[in-house]
Amino acid sequence: MKKIKKQRWQSLNNQNKQFKNGKNEMVKGNKYQIQKEMIA
């Protein structure tokens, strides 16, 4: 019972990390896009 709970918690944590990483990549991409548009 406890083992399953721990695994579920870990997978939730991993999903959160991936989500945060994805958000960071999106923000970086947006900044890069804005810089390109300003230069153009």
Buried (B, 14 or more C-beta within 10 A) or exposed (E): EEEEEEEEEEEEEEEEEEEEEEEEEEEEEEEEEEEEEEEE
